[in-house]
Amino acid sequence: MNKIIIPSKKGKQGIGAGVWNLGPGRDPFGGPTRAEIPILDRIPLLAAAGITYIEAHDVELPLGDVPKAKKLLKQYDLKMGMYTPSFFADPIFKDGGMTSNDRAVRKQALQNALQAVDVTVELGAEVMVFWNGREGFDFMLAKSGQEAVRHLIDGFNAVGQYALEKYGRKSPRFAIEPKPNEPRANMYLSSVGEALYLISRLDSAIQPWFGLNPETAHSRMAGLDYVWDVELCLEAGKLFHIHLNSQDTTRYDQDLPFGYTEPLKDLALCVVLQDAKWEGILAFDVKAPRTDRQEDIADVLHTSAANLQRLWAKALKVDRKKIAEYRSTQRYTALAGYLAKCLY
């Protein structure tokens, strides 16, 4: 099967996508609109769409399905790009995992995370992502924020210590995925800055193994600039993974096709990644919308990949000397015009 290739991309070639990208058409306000495809049956569909690296949550590819998943990965010439424990779907985590006020829930969250480390290694992924999707609060003083930070520090330290003791230098790296809102009214680890601060509080031996997985929509739904978020991660040496999609301003988390709503900024993002010679996987966190039919479920991947290829190719042609000249003369409006010319 033809794999999607990004020309002149340093490091990891090929595109990443999650098994959840081909879901049953749910959104926050309604149930499914098409038959749910069994998770293992989605793996061939991702391969057919040109994907190289697949991603999954522990509830999608549990420990018991790992042998079958490994056979399918080999059969379809796929690799595991990322694995992640789910701290948001199970009712036990309704008030958070690592920051729950219930000690037994915090203990269960840690056990889930440690098992996910083992599965990440077994599947051959180099990165394990933490989106701690219920960490936060809905009512004032429902949690002690200071205690919550300490619980997060303790939890991530424990995960890092377990991985290093068991796997040493072969341990996966861990990427925190910030999100500003949804599903809690107030989210912990809501921004890149918060996540970087938390990493700075981890034990010194653990810190190098923790970085970030910024997502386009998560930045833009908070009115933040995704390109700046990525640059901050790059400057800190903490861009461990990346999730690309689109977001129509501050609405709910939409996971629209990459390159759709703000192509000029996405062009700038490609320039930044090229200049940084970033070697990680370019991965999509998109969802086939409720309106798409079953037979068109992969359109969101085809559209995202085509947009990424076009934007990446255009970014390669952007004259960096011109950018430097516009910066040195502070002709920022002219720079904006030049980027628009490169795009259009």
Contacts in CASP RR format, 6 or more apart in sequence:
PFRMAT RR
TARGET T0000
AUTHOR 0000-0000-0000
METHOD contacts of the structure
MODEL  1
MNKIIIPSKKGKQGIGAGVWNLGPGRDPFGGPTRAEIPILDRIPLLAAAG
ITYIEAHDVELPLGDVPKAKKLLKQYDLKMGMYTPSFFADPIFKDGGMTS
NDRAVRKQALQNALQAVDVTVELGAEVMVFWNGREGFDFMLAKSGQEAVR
HLIDGFNAVGQYALEKYGRKSPRFAIEPKPNEPRANMYLSSVGEALYLIS
RLDSAIQPWFGLNPETAHSRMAGLDYVWDVELCLEAGKLFHIHLNSQDTT
RYDQDLPFGYTEPLKDLALCVVLQDAKWEGILAFDVKAPRTDRQEDIADV
LHTSAANLQRLWAKALKVDRKKIAEYRSTQRYTALAGYLAKCLY
1 47 0 8 1.000
1 48 0 8 1.000
1 50 0 8 1.000
1 76 0 8 1.000
1 77 0 8 1.000
2 50 0 8 1.000
3 14 0 8 1.000
3 15 0 8 1.000
3 50 0 8 1.000
3 51 0 8 1.000
3 52 0 8 1.000
3 77 0 8 1.000
4 14 0 8 1.000
4 15 0 8 1.000
4 50 0 8 1.000
4 51 0 8 1.000
4 52 0 8 1.000
4 305 0 8 1.000
4 309 0 8 1.000
5 13 0 8 1.000
5 14 0 8 1.000
6 13 0 8 1.000
6 14 0 8 1.000
6 15 0 8 1.000
6 282 0 8 1.000
6 308 0 8 1.000
6 309 0 8 1.000
6 312 0 8 1.000
7 309 0 8 1.000
7 312 0 8 1.000
7 313 0 8 1.000
7 316 0 8 1.000
8 274 0 8 1.000
8 312 0 8 1.000
8 316 0 8 1.000
9 282 0 8 1.000
9 312 0 8 1.000
10 277 0 8 1.000
10 278 0 8 1.000
10 279 0 8 1.000
11 279 0 8 1.000
11 280 0 8 1.000
12 53 0 8 1.000
12 279 0 8 1.000
12 280 0 8 1.000
12 281 0 8 1.000
12 282 0 8 1.000
13 52 0 8 1.000
14 51 0 8 1.000
14 52 0 8 1.000
14 53 0 8 1.000
14 281 0 8 1.000
14 282 0 8 1.000
15 50 0 8 1.000
15 51 0 8 1.000
15 52 0 8 1.000
15 53 0 8 1.000
15 281 0 8 1.000
15 282 0 8 1.000
15 283 0 8 1.000
15 284 0 8 1.000
15 305 0 8 1.000
15 308 0 8 1.000
16 51 0 8 1.000
16 52 0 8 1.000
16 53 0 8 1.000
16 54 0 8 1.000
16 55 0 8 1.000
16 81 0 8 1.000
16 281 0 8 1.000
16 282 0 8 1.000
16 283 0 8 1.000
16 284 0 8 1.000
17 46 0 8 1.000
17 49 0 8 1.000
17 51 0 8 1.000
17 53 0 8 1.000
17 54 0 8 1.000
17 55 0 8 1.000
17 283 0 8 1.000
17 284 0 8 1.000
17 286 0 8 1.000
17 301 0 8 1.000
18 46 0 8 1.000
18 54 0 8 1.000
18 55 0 8 1.000
18 56 0 8 1.000
18 283 0 8 1.000
18 284 0 8 1.000
18 285 0 8 1.000
19 39 0 8 1.000
19 42 0 8 1.000
19 43 0 8 1.000
19 46 0 8 1.000
19 54 0 8 1.000
19 55 0 8 1.000
19 56 0 8 1.000
19 60 0 8 1.000
19 61 0 8 1.000
20 56 0 8 1.000
20 57 0 8 1.000
20 60 0 8 1.000
20 287 0 8 1.000
21 46 0 8 1.000
21 284 0 8 1.000
21 285 0 8 1.000
21 286 0 8 1.000
21 287 0 8 1.000
21 288 0 8 1.000
21 300 0 8 1.000
21 301 0 8 1.000
22 37 0 8 1.000
22 42 0 8 1.000
22 45 0 8 1.000
22 46 0 8 1.000
22 288 0 8 1.000
22 297 0 8 1.000
22 298 0 8 1.000
22 301 0 8 1.000
23 32 0 8 1.000
23 36 0 8 1.000
23 37 0 8 1.000
23 42 0 8 1.000
23 287 0 8 1.000
23 288 0 8 1.000
23 297 0 8 1.000
24 31 0 8 1.000
24 32 0 8 1.000
24 33 0 8 1.000
24 34 0 8 1.000
24 35 0 8 1.000
24 36 0 8 1.000
24 37 0 8 1.000
25 31 0 8 1.000
25 32 0 8 1.000
25 33 0 8 1.000
25 34 0 8 1.000
25 287 0 8 1.000
25 288 0 8 1.000
25 289 0 8 1.000
25 290 0 8 1.000
25 292 0 8 1.000
26 32 0 8 1.000
26 33 0 8 1.000
26 290 0 8 1.000
27 252 0 8 1.000
27 289 0 8 1.000
27 290 0 8 1.000
28 182 0 8 1.000
28 252 0 8 1.000
28 253 0 8 1.000
30 290 0 8 1.000
33 290 0 8 1.000
33 291 0 8 1.000
34 292 0 8 1.000
34 293 0 8 1.000
34 294 0 8 1.000
34 297 0 8 1.000
35 294 0 8 1.000
37 45 0 8 1.000
37 297 0 8 1.000
39 56 0 8 1.000
39 60 0 8 1.000
39 61 0 8 1.000
39 65 0 8 1.000
40 65 0 8 1.000
40 68 0 8 1.000
40 69 0 8 1.000
40 72 0 8 1.000
43 54 0 8 1.000
43 69 0 8 1.000
43 72 0 8 1.000
43 73 0 8 1.000
43 76 0 8 1.000
43 78 0 8 1.000
44 72 0 8 1.000
44 76 0 8 1.000
45 297 0 8 1.000
45 298 0 8 1.000
46 54 0 8 1.000
46 78 0 8 1.000
46 301 0 8 1.000
47 76 0 8 1.000
47 77 0 8 1.000
47 78 0 8 1.000
48 298 0 8 1.000
49 298 0 8 1.000
49 301 0 8 1.000
49 302 0 8 1.000
49 305 0 8 1.000
50 301 0 8 1.000
50 305 0 8 1.000
51 78 0 8 1.000
51 301 0 8 1.000
52 78 0 8 1.000
52 79 0 8 1.000
53 78 0 8 1.000
53 79 0 8 1.000
53 80 0 8 1.000
53 81 0 8 1.000
53 82 0 8 1.000
53 281 0 8 1.000
53 283 0 8 1.000
54 73 0 8 1.000
54 78 0 8 1.000
54 79 0 8 1.000
54 80 0 8 1.000
54 81 0 8 1.000
55 80 0 8 1.000
55 81 0 8 1.000
55 82 0 8 1.000
55 83 0 8 1.000
55 84 0 8 1.000
55 129 0 8 1.000
55 283 0 8 1.000
56 69 0 8 1.000
56 80 0 8 1.000
56 83 0 8 1.000
56 84 0 8 1.000
57 83 0 8 1.000
57 84 0 8 1.000
57 85 0 8 1.000
57 86 0 8 1.000
57 89 0 8 1.000
58 83 0 8 1.000
58 84 0 8 1.000
58 85 0 8 1.000
58 86 0 8 1.000
58 112 0 8 1.000
58 115 0 8 1.000
58 116 0 8 1.000
58 119 0 8 1.000
59 86 0 8 1.000
59 89 0 8 1.000
59 90 0 8 1.000
61 69 0 8 1.000
61 83 0 8 1.000
61 119 0 8 1.000
61 123 0 8 1.000
63 115 0 8 1.000
63 118 0 8 1.000
63 119 0 8 1.000
66 119 0 8 1.000
66 122 0 8 1.000
66 123 0 8 1.000
69 123 0 8 1.000
70 122 0 8 1.000
70 123 0 8 1.000
72 78 0 8 1.000
73 79 0 8 1.000
73 80 0 8 1.000
73 123 0 8 1.000
79 124 0 8 1.000
79 125 0 8 1.000
80 120 0 8 1.000
80 123 0 8 1.000
80 124 0 8 1.000
80 125 0 8 1.000
81 125 0 8 1.000
81 126 0 8 1.000
81 127 0 8 1.000
81 281 0 8 1.000
81 283 0 8 1.000
82 125 0 8 1.000
82 127 0 8 1.000
82 128 0 8 1.000
82 129 0 8 1.000
82 175 0 8 1.000
82 213 0 8 1.000
82 241 0 8 1.000
82 281 0 8 1.000
82 283 0 8 1.000
83 116 0 8 1.000
83 119 0 8 1.000
83 120 0 8 1.000
83 123 0 8 1.000
83 125 0 8 1.000
83 128 0 8 1.000
83 129 0 8 1.000
84 116 0 8 1.000
84 128 0 8 1.000
84 129 0 8 1.000
84 130 0 8 1.000
84 131 0 8 1.000
85 112 0 8 1.000
85 113 0 8 1.000
85 115 0 8 1.000
85 116 0 8 1.000
85 128 0 8 1.000
85 130 0 8 1.000
86 112 0 8 1.000
87 93 0 8 1.000
87 96 0 8 1.000
87 97 0 8 1.000
87 98 0 8 1.000
87 109 0 8 1.000
87 112 0 8 1.000
87 130 0 8 1.000
87 131 0 8 1.000
87 132 0 8 1.000
87 133 0 8 1.000
87 134 0 8 1.000
87 135 0 8 1.000
88 131 0 8 1.000
88 132 0 8 1.000
88 133 0 8 1.000
88 134 0 8 1.000
88 183 0 8 1.000
92 105 0 8 1.000
92 108 0 8 1.000
93 100 0 8 1.000
93 105 0 8 1.000
93 109 0 8 1.000
93 134 0 8 1.000
94 134 0 8 1.000
95 101 0 8 1.000
95 102 0 8 1.000
95 105 0 8 1.000
95 134 0 8 1.000
96 105 0 8 1.000
96 109 0 8 1.000
96 132 0 8 1.000
96 133 0 8 1.000
96 134 0 8 1.000
96 135 0 8 1.000
96 136 0 8 1.000
97 105 0 8 1.000
97 106 0 8 1.000
97 108 0 8 1.000
97 109 0 8 1.000
97 132 0 8 1.000
97 134 0 8 1.000
97 135 0 8 1.000
98 106 0 8 1.000
98 109 0 8 1.000
98 110 0 8 1.000
98 132 0 8 1.000
98 135 0 8 1.000
98 151 0 8 1.000
98 152 0 8 1.000
98 154 0 8 1.000
98 155 0 8 1.000
98 156 0 8 1.000
99 106 0 8 1.000
99 132 0 8 1.000
99 135 0 8 1.000
99 136 0 8 1.000
99 143 0 8 1.000
99 148 0 8 1.000
99 151 0 8 1.000
99 152 0 8 1.000
99 188 0 8 1.000
100 106 0 8 1.000
100 109 0 8 1.000
101 142 0 8 1.000
101 143 0 8 1.000
106 151 0 8 1.000
106 155 0 8 1.000
110 155 0 8 1.000
110 158 0 8 1.000
110 159 0 8 1.000
113 130 0 8 1.000
113 155 0 8 1.000
113 159 0 8 1.000
114 158 0 8 1.000
114 159 0 8 1.000
114 162 0 8 1.000
116 128 0 8 1.000
117 128 0 8 1.000
117 159 0 8 1.000
117 162 0 8 1.000
117 163 0 8 1.000
117 166 0 8 1.000
117 167 0 8 1.000
117 171 0 8 1.000
117 172 0 8 1.000
118 166 0 8 1.000
120 127 0 8 1.000
120 128 0 8 1.000
120 172 0 8 1.000
121 167 0 8 1.000
121 170 0 8 1.000
121 171 0 8 1.000
121 172 0 8 1.000
125 172 0 8 1.000
126 172 0 8 1.000
126 173 0 8 1.000
127 172 0 8 1.000
127 173 0 8 1.000
127 174 0 8 1.000
127 175 0 8 1.000
127 213 0 8 1.000
127 240 0 8 1.000
127 241 0 8 1.000
128 172 0 8 1.000
128 173 0 8 1.000
128 174 0 8 1.000
128 175 0 8 1.000
129 174 0 8 1.000
129 175 0 8 1.000
129 176 0 8 1.000
129 177 0 8 1.000
129 213 0 8 1.000
129 241 0 8 1.000
130 156 0 8 1.000
130 174 0 8 1.000
130 175 0 8 1.000
130 176 0 8 1.000
130 177 0 8 1.000
131 177 0 8 1.000
131 179 0 8 1.000
131 213 0 8 1.000
132 152 0 8 1.000
132 176 0 8 1.000
132 188 0 8 1.000
132 189 0 8 1.000
133 179 0 8 1.000
133 183 0 8 1.000
133 184 0 8 1.000
133 187 0 8 1.000
134 183 0 8 1.000
134 184 0 8 1.000
135 148 0 8 1.000
135 152 0 8 1.000
135 184 0 8 1.000
135 187 0 8 1.000
135 188 0 8 1.000
135 189 0 8 1.000
136 143 0 8 1.000
136 148 0 8 1.000
136 184 0 8 1.000
136 186 0 8 1.000
136 187 0 8 1.000
136 188 0 8 1.000
137 143 0 8 1.000
137 184 0 8 1.000
137 185 0 8 1.000
137 186 0 8 1.000
138 184 0 8 1.000
138 185 0 8 1.000
138 186 0 8 1.000
139 185 0 8 1.000
145 188 0 8 1.000
148 188 0 8 1.000
149 188 0 8 1.000
149 198 0 8 1.000
149 201 0 8 1.000
152 188 0 8 1.000
152 189 0 8 1.000
152 198 0 8 1.000
153 198 0 8 1.000
153 201 0 8 1.000
153 202 0 8 1.000
156 174 0 8 1.000
156 198 0 8 1.000
156 202 0 8 1.000
156 206 0 8 1.000
156 210 0 8 1.000
157 202 0 8 1.000
157 203 0 8 1.000
157 206 0 8 1.000
159 174 0 8 1.000
160 171 0 8 1.000
160 174 0 8 1.000
160 206 0 8 1.000
160 209 0 8 1.000
160 210 0 8 1.000
161 203 0 8 1.000
161 205 0 8 1.000
161 206 0 8 1.000
163 171 0 8 1.000
163 172 0 8 1.000
163 174 0 8 1.000
163 209 0 8 1.000
164 171 0 8 1.000
164 205 0 8 1.000
164 206 0 8 1.000
164 209 0 8 1.000
171 209 0 8 1.000
173 209 0 8 1.000
173 210 0 8 1.000
173 211 0 8 1.000
173 240 0 8 1.000
174 209 0 8 1.000
174 210 0 8 1.000
174 211 0 8 1.000
174 240 0 8 1.000
175 210 0 8 1.000
175 211 0 8 1.000
175 212 0 8 1.000
175 213 0 8 1.000
175 240 0 8 1.000
175 241 0 8 1.000
176 189 0 8 1.000
176 195 0 8 1.000
176 198 0 8 1.000
176 199 0 8 1.000
176 210 0 8 1.000
176 211 0 8 1.000
176 212 0 8 1.000
176 213 0 8 1.000
177 212 0 8 1.000
177 213 0 8 1.000
177 214 0 8 1.000
177 215 0 8 1.000
177 218 0 8 1.000
177 243 0 8 1.000
178 189 0 8 1.000
178 190 0 8 1.000
178 191 0 8 1.000
178 192 0 8 1.000
178 193 0 8 1.000
178 194 0 8 1.000
178 195 0 8 1.000
178 212 0 8 1.000
178 214 0 8 1.000
178 215 0 8 1.000
178 218 0 8 1.000
179 187 0 8 1.000
179 189 0 8 1.000
179 190 0 8 1.000
179 215 0 8 1.000
179 218 0 8 1.000
179 253 0 8 1.000
180 187 0 8 1.000
180 190 0 8 1.000
180 191 0 8 1.000
180 218 0 8 1.000
180 219 0 8 1.000
180 221 0 8 1.000
180 222 0 8 1.000
180 224 0 8 1.000
181 187 0 8 1.000
181 190 0 8 1.000
181 221 0 8 1.000
181 222 0 8 1.000
182 221 0 8 1.000
182 252 0 8 1.000
182 253 0 8 1.000
188 194 0 8 1.000
189 195 0 8 1.000
189 198 0 8 1.000
190 222 0 8 1.000
191 222 0 8 1.000
191 224 0 8 1.000
191 229 0 8 1.000
192 212 0 8 1.000
192 214 0 8 1.000
192 219 0 8 1.000
192 229 0 8 1.000
192 232 0 8 1.000
192 233 0 8 1.000
193 232 0 8 1.000
195 211 0 8 1.000
195 212 0 8 1.000
196 212 0 8 1.000
196 232 0 8 1.000
196 233 0 8 1.000
196 236 0 8 1.000
196 238 0 8 1.000
199 207 0 8 1.000
199 210 0 8 1.000
199 211 0 8 1.000
199 238 0 8 1.000
200 207 0 8 1.000
202 210 0 8 1.000
210 238 0 8 1.000
211 233 0 8 1.000
211 237 0 8 1.000
211 238 0 8 1.000
211 239 0 8 1.000
211 240 0 8 1.000
212 233 0 8 1.000
212 238 0 8 1.000
212 239 0 8 1.000
212 240 0 8 1.000
212 241 0 8 1.000
213 240 0 8 1.000
213 241 0 8 1.000
213 242 0 8 1.000
213 243 0 8 1.000
214 226 0 8 1.000
214 229 0 8 1.000
214 230 0 8 1.000
214 233 0 8 1.000
214 239 0 8 1.000
214 242 0 8 1.000
214 243 0 8 1.000
215 242 0 8 1.000
215 243 0 8 1.000
215 244 0 8 1.000
215 245 0 8 1.000
215 285 0 8 1.000
216 226 0 8 1.000
216 243 0 8 1.000
216 244 0 8 1.000
216 245 0 8 1.000
216 246 0 8 1.000
216 247 0 8 1.000
216 258 0 8 1.000
216 266 0 8 1.000
217 245 0 8 1.000
217 246 0 8 1.000
217 247 0 8 1.000
217 253 0 8 1.000
217 254 0 8 1.000
217 255 0 8 1.000
217 256 0 8 1.000
217 285 0 8 1.000
218 253 0 8 1.000
219 225 0 8 1.000
219 226 0 8 1.000
219 229 0 8 1.000
220 226 0 8 1.000
220 247 0 8 1.000
220 249 0 8 1.000
220 250 0 8 1.000
220 262 0 8 1.000
221 247 0 8 1.000
221 249 0 8 1.000
221 250 0 8 1.000
221 251 0 8 1.000
221 252 0 8 1.000
221 253 0 8 1.000
222 250 0 8 1.000
223 249 0 8 1.000
223 250 0 8 1.000
225 265 0 8 1.000
226 265 0 8 1.000
226 269 0 8 1.000
227 265 0 8 1.000
227 268 0 8 1.000
227 269 0 8 1.000
227 272 0 8 1.000
230 239 0 8 1.000
230 242 0 8 1.000
230 269 0 8 1.000
230 272 0 8 1.000
230 273 0 8 1.000
231 272 0 8 1.000
233 239 0 8 1.000
234 272 0 8 1.000
234 276 0 8 1.000
234 278 0 8 1.000
239 276 0 8 1.000
239 278 0 8 1.000
239 280 0 8 1.000
241 280 0 8 1.000
241 281 0 8 1.000
241 283 0 8 1.000
242 278 0 8 1.000
242 280 0 8 1.000
242 281 0 8 1.000
242 282 0 8 1.000
242 283 0 8 1.000
243 283 0 8 1.000
243 284 0 8 1.000
243 285 0 8 1.000
244 258 0 8 1.000
244 282 0 8 1.000
244 283 0 8 1.000
244 284 0 8 1.000
244 285 0 8 1.000
244 304 0 8 1.000
244 308 0 8 1.000
245 254 0 8 1.000
245 255 0 8 1.000
245 256 0 8 1.000
245 257 0 8 1.000
245 258 0 8 1.000
245 284 0 8 1.000
245 285 0 8 1.000
245 286 0 8 1.000
245 304 0 8 1.000
246 254 0 8 1.000
246 256 0 8 1.000
246 257 0 8 1.000
246 258 0 8 1.000
246 259 0 8 1.000
246 260 0 8 1.000
246 261 0 8 1.000
246 262 0 8 1.000
246 266 0 8 1.000
247 253 0 8 1.000
247 254 0 8 1.000
247 256 0 8 1.000
247 261 0 8 1.000
248 254 0 8 1.000
248 256 0 8 1.000
248 261 0 8 1.000
255 285 0 8 1.000
255 286 0 8 1.000
255 287 0 8 1.000
256 286 0 8 1.000
257 286 0 8 1.000
257 300 0 8 1.000
257 303 0 8 1.000
257 304 0 8 1.000
257 307 0 8 1.000
258 266 0 8 1.000
258 284 0 8 1.000
258 286 0 8 1.000
258 304 0 8 1.000
258 307 0 8 1.000
258 308 0 8 1.000
259 266 0 8 1.000
259 304 0 8 1.000
259 307 0 8 1.000
259 308 0 8 1.000
259 311 0 8 1.000
260 303 0 8 1.000
260 307 0 8 1.000
263 307 0 8 1.000
263 311 0 8 1.000
263 343 0 8 1.000
264 339 0 8 1.000
264 340 0 8 1.000
264 343 0 8 1.000
266 307 0 8 1.000
266 311 0 8 1.000
267 311 0 8 1.000
267 314 0 8 1.000
267 315 0 8 1.000
267 318 0 8 1.000
267 339 0 8 1.000
267 342 0 8 1.000
267 343 0 8 1.000
268 339 0 8 1.000
270 308 0 8 1.000
270 311 0 8 1.000
270 312 0 8 1.000
270 314 0 8 1.000
270 315 0 8 1.000
271 315 0 8 1.000
271 318 0 8 1.000
271 323 0 8 1.000
273 282 0 8 1.000
274 312 0 8 1.000
274 315 0 8 1.000
274 316 0 8 1.000
275 320 0 8 1.000
282 308 0 8 1.000
284 301 0 8 1.000
284 304 0 8 1.000
284 305 0 8 1.000
286 300 0 8 1.000
286 301 0 8 1.000
286 304 0 8 1.000
287 300 0 8 1.000
288 296 0 8 1.000
288 297 0 8 1.000
288 298 0 8 1.000
288 299 0 8 1.000
288 300 0 8 1.000
289 300 0 8 1.000
292 299 0 8 1.000
292 300 0 8 1.000
311 343 0 8 1.000
314 342 0 8 1.000
314 343 0 8 1.000
315 342 0 8 1.000
317 342 0 8 1.000
318 339 0 8 1.000
318 342 0 8 1.000
319 338 0 8 1.000
322 338 0 8 1.000
323 335 0 8 1.000
323 338 0 8 1.000
326 332 0 8 1.000
326 334 0 8 1.000
326 335 0 8 1.000
326 338 0 8 1.000
327 335 0 8 1.000
END
